[in-house]
Amino acid sequence: MHAMSAAHDNTLPNTGPNTGKALAALLFTTLTWGVTPVFVRAFSLAVGPIDALLIRTTLVAIVFIVLMALTTGFAIAGKDWPRLLMVSLVGVLGYFVFSIFGFVHAPAGIGTLIMSTQPLLIAIFARLAGTEKLTTATIIGLLVSFGGSVLLVSGNDLATTTSTTAQVLMGCVLIFLAGVSWAVFVVFSRTLILDYGSLKITGYSSILIVPPILLMLLVPSLGADPVAKIATLDGNAWASLAFLTFIGATLSVVTWNYAAGVLKPSMLGAALYVIPVLAVFAGWAMLGEQITLHIIIAAIIILAGVAISQLK
């Protein structure tokens, strides 16, 4: 989900001989984002949220430094630094912190369903920013999805083998705040992305959040020790980390941007609705998470609300 703002880079997508490649890129991105919450949860459980945050953000920043050095460079006009710092420290930092801590307790499927309300949050912030109007369809969709979210977290079957019902609810709240943070990034980074491109702004925002996160190492009570945790990672944890760093946070951004430049926006939007469904089944298949009738009904209501909000 970390690359959803790239959808806003385009004006009139082209069609032509590259359509097949674009469809393959879109399929790859959809599958990647569908299973990413499972890897986020698995890695956070393996090393703890503090060290997961430190390790993931540092590695992602290193990858983007290399990519930017080889491609876009690092030049940013002085007048754009305040906005860049705001979207980085509020949007991206908030997204990483809230999502990593949230997925420690919330199942991957349920957490992704909560996150699927992002288009509604983006519409609200776009209205507050004065860039878009809040349509009747958006308001109705917001109410429907809110009802589905309430239904999703109101069941008595939320407890997991690692978290109580109360902890799962707290995880859902944190994941919702992650969606709010990302909506801030999507809306307020738009002008920066138009001026500098998605890679440079996504890269800079991933780099700028590392210094404040590293300050956690100065707080002994947090018990952060990422070096020691890396030394004890097993094969599954290494696989999760490699996937999140090189595929989830980088390669999928490239494939999404490519698909967004060729395919129609309606096709891109349809793909985004598949992601939470994939996440629910990936959580069941890879982490043994339950799929109950209660969750299925709530998922249908949430996604219906998001679909209604997109009506013109």
Secondary structure, 3 states (H helix, E strand, C coil): CCCHHHHHHCCCCCCCCCHHHHHHHHHHHHHHHHHHHHHHHHHHHHHCHHHHHHHHHHHHHHHHHHHHHHCCCCCCCHHHHHHHHHHHHHHHHHHHHHHHHHHHHCCHHHHHHHHCCHHHHHHHHHHHCCCCCCCHHHHHHHHHHHHHHHHHHCCCCCCCCCCCHHHHHHHHHHHHHHHHHHHHHHHHCHHHHHHHCHHHHHHHHHHHCHHHHHHHHHCHHHCCCHHHHHHCCCHHHHHHHHHHHHHHHHHHHHHHHHHHHHCCHHHHHHHHHHHHHHHHHHHHHHHCCCCCHHHHHHHHHHHHHHHHHCCC
